[in-house]
Amino acid sequence: MEYRTQRADQELLATARSLVRPITLGRPDWDAASVAAAIRTPLGNIYTGICIHVSCGMGFCAEHAAAAEMIKAGETQIETVVAVAEDRILAPCGRCREFLTQIDPRNRQARVLLEGGRVASLGELLPE
């Protein structure tokens, strides 16, 4: 079972990493796709998203985009989530942690892949 989980985690990580390809938007300091996220649901479906960074806080995180795809497909529960930049795995920011738990309370138990092969639940990370 653990091998299957590790293999599924590596697939999720590879899926997210394949989407990281920074794109400059309207100004040199605005970009998209510098961070990507992938969500796997208990049904085994994978949903992805990229970030959009623009001024005055109107952009959004990759986790939000992936969650929107998941909800559009009729699912709300997350089994595992990962966010990546070009060279590292990122923990979801506080806004994302709160957002993902509000979509479905069961998401507090969602596995979050972290740097160095660590895994924590979204609920464990939420107070941080």
KERO-562820 format. One record per residue (C-alpha): residue number from 1; y, z, x. Coordinates in Angstrom, 2 decimals, padded with zeros to 5 digits, always signed. Layout:
N
SITE_i_yy_zz_xx
SITE_NUM_Y_Z_X
...
This chain:
128
SITE_i_yy_zz_xx
SITE_1_+000.00_+000.00_+000.00
SITE_2_+002.44_+000.90_+002.77
SITE_3_+001.83_-002.45_+004.49
SITE_4_+002.63_-004.27_+001.24
SITE_5_+005.85_-002.26_+000.89
SITE_6_+006.87_-002.99_+004.48
SITE_7_+006.17_-006.68_+003.98
SITE_8_+008.15_-006.74_+000.71
SITE_9_+011.03_-004.91_+002.45
SITE_10_+011.05_-007.46_+005.27
SITE_11_+011.11_-010.29_+002.73
SITE_12_+014.05_-008.67_+000.92
SITE_13_+015.89_-008.18_+004.20
SITE_14_+015.28_-011.79_+005.26
SITE_15_+016.51_-013.02_+001.88
SITE_16_+019.76_-011.10_+002.25
SITE_17_+020.25_-012.16_+005.88
SITE_18_+019.83_-015.83_+004.95
SITE_19_+022.98_-015.61_+002.81
SITE_20_+025.30_-014.22_+005.50
SITE_21_+027.49_-017.13_+006.59
SITE_22_+031.14_-016.11_+006.57
SITE_23_+033.45_-018.53_+004.78
SITE_24_+037.22_-018.39_+005.21
SITE_25_+039.07_-018.45_+001.93
SITE_26_+042.80_-019.09_+001.18
SITE_27_+044.08_-017.20_+004.24
SITE_28_+042.54_-016.42_+007.63
SITE_29_+042.02_-012.75_+006.70
SITE_30_+040.26_-013.54_+003.40
SITE_31_+036.57_-014.32_+003.49
SITE_32_+033.34_-014.48_+001.55
SITE_33_+029.68_-014.11_+002.50
SITE_34_+030.30_-011.85_+005.50
SITE_35_+028.07_-009.36_+003.66
SITE_36_+025.09_-010.24_+001.47
SITE_37_+022.83_-008.08_-000.67
SITE_38_+019.40_-008.46_-002.22
SITE_39_+017.93_-006.41_-005.06
SITE_40_+014.24_-006.29_-005.95
SITE_41_+013.33_-005.04_-009.43
SITE_42_+010.12_-003.29_-010.52
SITE_43_+009.04_-006.66_-011.97
SITE_44_+009.21_-008.12_-008.44
SITE_45_+012.21_-010.34_-009.10
SITE_46_+014.83_-010.69_-006.37
SITE_47_+018.53_-011.10_-007.10
SITE_48_+021.15_-011.81_-004.47
SITE_49_+024.88_-011.70_-004.02
SITE_50_+027.63_-012.11_-001.47
SITE_51_+030.91_-010.28_-001.02
SITE_52_+034.36_-011.74_-001.53
SITE_53_+037.18_-010.09_+000.44
SITE_54_+040.74_-010.91_-000.63
SITE_55_+043.95_-008.88_-000.73
SITE_56_+044.91_-006.15_-003.22
SITE_57_+041.34_-005.07_-003.93
SITE_58_+040.48_-007.94_-006.25
SITE_59_+037.36_-008.96_-004.34
SITE_60_+033.95_-007.45_-004.80
SITE_61_+030.95_-006.25_-002.86
SITE_62_+027.70_-008.16_-002.43
SITE_63_+025.81_-005.47_-004.34
SITE_64_+028.03_-006.08_-007.39
SITE_65_+027.27_-009.80_-007.29
SITE_66_+023.52_-009.17_-006.96
SITE_67_+023.61_-006.66_-009.83
SITE_68_+025.45_-009.18_-012.01
SITE_69_+022.68_-011.72_-011.40
SITE_70_+020.07_-009.08_-012.26
SITE_71_+021.82_-008.14_-015.50
SITE_72_+022.33_-011.80_-016.40
SITE_73_+018.53_-012.18_-016.19
SITE_74_+018.06_-009.21_-018.54
SITE_75_+017.04_-006.55_-016.02
SITE_76_+018.82_-003.31_-015.13
SITE_77_+016.39_-001.28_-013.01
SITE_78_+016.42_-001.57_-009.22
SITE_79_+013.35_-000.87_-007.11
SITE_80_+014.90_-001.64_-003.69
SITE_81_+018.32_-002.80_-002.50
SITE_82_+019.62_-003.88_+000.90
SITE_83_+023.01_-005.07_+002.14
SITE_84_+023.54_-006.80_+005.48
SITE_85_+026.26_-008.15_+007.73
SITE_86_+025.60_-010.59_+010.56
SITE_87_+024.10_-008.04_+012.93
SITE_88_+023.32_-004.91_+010.94
SITE_89_+022.09_-003.33_+007.74
SITE_90_+024.81_-001.60_+005.75
SITE_91_+024.57_+001.35_+003.39
SITE_92_+026.18_+000.62_+000.02
SITE_93_+029.75_+001.91_-000.19
SITE_94_+030.57_+004.76_-002.56
SITE_95_+031.84_+002.38_-005.23
SITE_96_+028.57_+000.43_-005.13
SITE_97_+026.45_+003.58_-005.21
SITE_98_+028.24_+004.76_-008.35
SITE_99_+028.18_+001.30_-009.94
SITE_100_+024.44_+000.79_-009.41
SITE_101_+023.58_+004.22_-010.82
SITE_102_+025.74_+003.65_-013.89
SITE_103_+023.94_+000.37_-014.70
SITE_104_+020.71_+002.29_-015.25
SITE_105_+020.18_+006.03_-014.58
SITE_106_+016.72_+005.25_-013.16
SITE_107_+018.49_+003.54_-010.26
SITE_108_+019.13_+006.96_-008.70
SITE_109_+015.51_+006.59_-007.52
SITE_110_+016.05_+003.08_-006.14
SITE_111_+015.07_+002.66_-002.52
SITE_112_+017.93_+001.72_-000.17
SITE_113_+016.98_+000.05_+003.10
SITE_114_+019.09_+001.43_+005.95
SITE_115_+019.68_+000.73_+009.61
SITE_116_+016.86_+001.69_+011.98
SITE_117_+014.11_+001.25_+009.42
SITE_118_+015.23_+004.27_+007.42
SITE_119_+014.92_+004.38_+003.64
SITE_120_+016.76_+006.70_+001.23
SITE_121_+017.10_+006.85_-002.51
SITE_122_+020.37_+005.81_-004.08
SITE_123_+020.63_+009.33_-005.52
SITE_124_+020.36_+010.83_-002.03
SITE_125_+023.20_+008.62_-000.80
SITE_126_+025.44_+009.02_-003.84
SITE_127_+027.18_+012.27_-002.73
SITE_128_+028.00_+010.68_+000.62
